[in-house]
Amino acid sequence: MKRWKYYNSFKYYRAVIKEDEYAFWKEQRDREAQNLYKDRSTRICEDEYEESDEEEEEEAVRANSSRHEESDSENGEDSDQENQENDLGGNRDDHQEDEPDADQDDEVALTDLPNAIVISTVPIPQIPRSLKVVETLVSEVPRSCQEALRAQQHGSLALPRRCPGIPTRKFSSADNETHGSRLDDWPIQVVLENPTNPDNWFVFFEGWASPDNCEEDELRGEALEVGKMRRNFLNVIEAAEDDSIKELVKQQRNIRDAPKFFLDYLDLSYFHSEIHQEYGLGTIIYISLFDTRPPQLKYTTVNVMEAEIYHHLRRAYPNKLFDELVRINRRRRIRHDLTITGGCENEGSCVCNKLFTILYGITGAQNLQTLPNGLIDLKDFNREIQRVAIECSDRCKCSLNCPRRRLQQPMSFPVIVFYEGDKGFGLRAGRRARPGEFLGTYTGIMKKDNEEDNQSYVAGLGIVSKNLVIDALNVGNVFRFAAHCCDPSAVFVEVHSRRNESDLLVPMIAVMAIKNIEFGDEITISYYLKDVLENIPDDQETIDCLCKSPLCFGKLPA
Ligand SMILES: C[S@@+](CC[C@H](N)C(=O)[O-])C[C@H]1O[C@@H](n2cnc3c(N)ncnc32)[C@H](O)[C@@H]1O
């Protein structure tokens, strides 16, 4: 992705929200607040798996398809040895089979979670509490997934997996006698529709390789909701596509006919969703109708940086306290437009728009304003102009529930990472999104720009931090899957947001809907400005754009 360039316009706007929009938004927020929970440990995954050949993979998937098949234990033993050699991750050794730590059951407030990770082998003096320092990025199955960890330690079925942070071993029928007695206590990992009986579901328990059957009224909680979301999404795909796709959807619904990496996709969905839940973020479902390899993503909910970047951000001008900035700028007579109100619940003491004027007014960027319902005001929005959203900090004296702290609050927007054919994986909405709604943030490695690097997953910061980019090639979150569309449904927004002024200001890129996005619709962004797409030089290497929009420009710079 290339960075935005050439912005020259600057607009302010206000709007009145409608009652029904407010009710919708409030309901969302209440639901999201309830979703916040528990200590989950994995954020970053380190890939330690070696290649294994296709045959072994097929073998393992076949073995996996039924816990009750005799062949399970044999396959398990074979690949078990290999897995022990390959599994260099810390989980198996670190984890006891005993009950979870008492600590792990304690609720962790969103405010206690880090807003960025710094990689450093030496201690960093006076580092703010809002940052987590690690020596290396490690791969772990979330600590909250105790049964998955137990299976990782004792399961007899080894899986030749390459997805970072996903267990490489499960329980199979061979483990029934020793590990199968706690059925009633097991957490449900996923429920899948039974295509022959709508009231019946296939249930995969966490840590186990094959499903049991359950009637719908026996199931409670979130797993059933996620199962229904998956079913509804397949209905959308089936209704929209041609006959060959319909056939693939049918296979996807029938566990025994499902594509080769089906179980890997189920695991990615579950463990990445678990990581999300710790941060109050939404469910993720990964689906491919084809035999495509699952993405090798090291999952992170927050940006990651080397110590050098941390020091750079600490010294950066926008990191200064508001009062200091005012002192520095007193002589410059910066005028602040008092008509802009900005959505803070404490309008009188909110400094966000003053901050914008001091820090970014000169850039010509749009200063996005929040409506009282938490949506961004899109009146007069122009996606060809770079924009920034300033969120409140403790300096504004508002509460953590202030609408202008949207990215500091739970954001449980659910998404489906769906294999879109020649475009690769893309992103679909797991519920309706409103124009002006933040869907999440684009995370990855924050680093200095280097034109030599693969630019496919690089998003540039041009306002809050001019020289930095976020690279999600190997480390990132679901928003790195968003495809390009010449008439996109969402945009990137640079965000200046920190809970407290004492926190480091870590620039962020948020993804914001600019249209109504319905359940199952693709979430797309335009990787390029219109001007760039209209004027691609003849000698520039290009690829065909597959966005299918009536406004498509046809080609994308390669
Ligand atoms: C940021 S990645 C998107 C995720 C990627 N599809 C994947 O599977 O990981 C960008 C890459 O996706 C593909 N892509 C995205 N949008 C496209 C489009 N409209 N037409 C063609 N290829 C597209 C291109 O290969 C591009 O380099």
The ligand as a Gaussian input file, in Angstrom:
#p B3LYP/6-31G(d) Opt

LIG

0 1
 C       -2.878000      -5.877000       1.898000
 S       -2.866000      -7.313000       0.975000
 C       -4.514000      -7.867000       1.109000
 C       -4.557000      -9.275000       1.688000
 C       -4.102000     -10.321000       0.743000
 N       -5.132000     -10.540000      -0.274000
 C       -3.810000     -11.629000       1.466000
 O       -4.317000     -12.681000       1.078000
 O       -3.037000     -11.604000       2.425000
 C       -2.700000      -6.669000      -0.634000
 C       -2.636000      -7.699000      -1.718000
 O       -3.909000      -8.276000      -1.964000
 C       -4.184000      -8.396000      -3.368000
 N       -5.281000      -7.488000      -3.724000
 C       -5.973000      -6.727000      -2.876000
 N       -6.933000      -6.038000      -3.521000
 C       -6.848000      -6.358000      -4.816000
 C       -7.575000      -5.966000      -5.979000
 N       -8.575000      -5.089000      -5.951000
 N       -7.198000      -6.515000      -7.158000
 C       -6.187000      -7.384000      -7.228000
 N       -5.478000      -7.800000      -6.156000
 C       -5.792000      -7.297000      -4.954000
 C       -2.899000      -7.990000      -4.062000
 O       -2.151000      -9.154000      -4.233000
 C       -2.232000      -7.094000      -3.034000
 O       -0.839000      -7.064000      -3.163000

